Amino acid sequence: MIGEIEHGVIVRMAQSARQAARVLASASPAAKAEALRRAAARLQSDWALLEAANRQDLEAAEAAGLSRAKLDRLRLTPRVRDDLVTGLRQVAEMADPVGEIEGLSLRPNGLQVGRMRVPLGVIGFIYESRPNATVEASALSLKAGNAIVLRGGKEAFRSNEALVRLLQDSLWEVGLPGEAIQLVPTTDRSAILEMCHLGGLLDLIIPRGGKELIELVQREARMPVLAHAEGVNHLFVDEGAALDKAVDIALNGKVQRPSTCNALEKVLVHASIASEFLPRLEAAMSQAGVELRGCERTRQILPRVKVASEEDWRTEYLDLILTLKVVDTLEEALAHIARYGSRHTEVICTNNHAHAMRFLREVDASLVLLNASPRFNDGFQLGLGAEIGISTSKLHAYGVMGVRELTTTKWIALGSGQVRE
């Protein structure tokens, strides 16, 4: 159903999710892992049904004039399927963090004190057009012992419905409650506000989408918010860098999948190598169909490049557009990133160890890379199996959010009859 729903439906969903969360919190690691393995098998066996639902979404989105970038994020391809299957199996085989005891120490009175890792409870997940996020978020939430209430975008509604049915069937087959994974049956904007106001039923809310969505959730939420902000991501090519490698990193970061939040948006180039590097970069980007914009110093070297405006430095394009700037020092690059970056992903290409270590230490971003593409800021690529998002806030997670980031710890104390004097 796309449109309005009876008031209170989302409340009842959250209530049933809370009951399911109590079951999941004590579910065996084996049962959760088996549910994930069965979901992976169903993705393969039921792929034709999923493709049919996704095709309906794509046709409607094209008719509505959705951008190329958003259509790319919406499309379920065989490669997406294979990645999801691999991710589900990888999460299934990961060590289960729930119940782990950390930092157990012995007090002078014989009391043993430590922290036990426990689920967060019920997660509200509000996201836009990528249907693969439905599977990734649900898998991680399940592994961490949480229930999840999903509110996807209207562009992917039919795809999300089909995926959630598949996931629920996998839960029921192993004796776990299907209510642990639920999709809000509307894409009406009022559903976002209702979810934001369910303090006491939802323990955490995660918005994943455009700046407007994230700001709305942060403003309205009555529970903690883990924000997944836009990716205004930079590459700084330092003096003495391996220029061929820097071109490859920039090309991969911009072109491989420009519609993702870990795509490259800006390149900063040290003035000492700008005249040699920028023409190489322009040739590679031109061949890939990338529009370049640049500062005045860039345009002195590349006169065909468009003038970069102040707004360009702040913009996440999610498209084949790249902005270039010549800087004189590492300090200038650091200052520019501090001013315009979104704390998502930042890269330095350098052979100078001191510069590399300073960049890694001082740049405030959820992932900082040395001589590698920003496209690696991804749960699958970092070995987490999948991700529910990339947190650009620091409490309680910063960066890619996998299974462990969807748990918290509580204090426990093991005694033998001690009383406080």
Secondary structure by P-SEA (a helix, b strand, c coil): cccccccaaaaaaaaaaaaaaaaaaaccaaaaaaaaaaaaaaaaaaaaaaaaaaaaaaaaaaaacccaaaaaaacccaaaaaaaaaaaaaaaacccccccccccccccccbbbbbbbbbccbbbbbbcccaaaaaaaaaaaaaabbbbbbbbcccaaaaaaaaaaaaaaaaaaaccccccccccccccaaaaaaaaaccccccbbbbcccaaaaaaaaaccccccccccccbbbbbbccccaaaaaaaaaaaaccccccccccccbbbbccccccccaaaaaaaaaaabbbbbbcaaaaaacccccccccccccccccccbbbbbbbccaaaaaaaaaacccccbbbbbcccaaaaaaaaccccccccccccccccccccccccccccbbbccccccccccccccccbbbbbbbbcccccc
